């Protein structure tokens, strides 16, 4: 039996990541001064290490940046308090926030100004969720799963709305929304879905492949929400085994004797060359046929 690779399509970079990295690349070319990035530009260890090799400094908070320096805000967005601190330090701000994340920030501001209680579906502690919550800290309650719905307190059930992080599992989020509507019949939906189209498309591509695969590989870093959601979707859709990896050396301990079909996708912050290294490793050990799933 042929040992083959099924390559999910679409995969890899989304519009927001492309924009963020282009903006960072441009400022690197244009500036001689040290460039500081707050947190990670995107959640990808390989990319962060690449930019470190170019002299970019990554910091946790803006108060680590010299007065008057250059700060790059990541694609995940930041809370208003972070912007205020940067201004007080007279920092030159390069804001690479994904436009879809910016849309949710604006929606949170609108709902806050109209006095809504806001339910934000997302991962507690994720940078995107922290940034959005910062727009309306007294109005927003964050829930991660269905059971958290019972923990919602102190809301006006006639004046309530929900928003979500952009990189969630589509099916899980839909189930949560359905339960929110049952508990709060008047809850307001966002004008458009908050989960980004790239996340939806990549999860759908994985669904179409997973049950054909003896092993499904998701390329991306452990702190990448969209990467972890792709792994979840692959498992839920019937892949025999699912792993998440950053680089090809993580494949060296796998027993391939019973693995004929391998599915592969990558998170939205994974470069083509990072994925190609993994595909080339598999080709070198006998997986000679690569099929594009469109």
Secondary structure, 3 states (H helix, E strand, C coil): CCCEEEEECCCCCCHHHHHHHHHHHHHHHHCCCCEEEECCCCCCHHHHHHHHHCCCEEECCHHHCCCCCEEEECCCCCCHHHHHHHHHCCCEEEECCCHHHHHHHHHHHHHHHCCCEEEEECCCCCHHHHHHHCCCCCCEEEECCHHHHHHCCCCCCCCEEEEECCCCCHHHHHHHHHHHHHHCCCCECCCCCCCCHHHHHHHHHHHHHHCCCCEEEEECCCCCHHHHHHHHHHHHCCCCCEEEECCHHHHCCCCCCCCCEEEEEECCCCCHHHHHHHHHHHHHCCCCEEEEEC
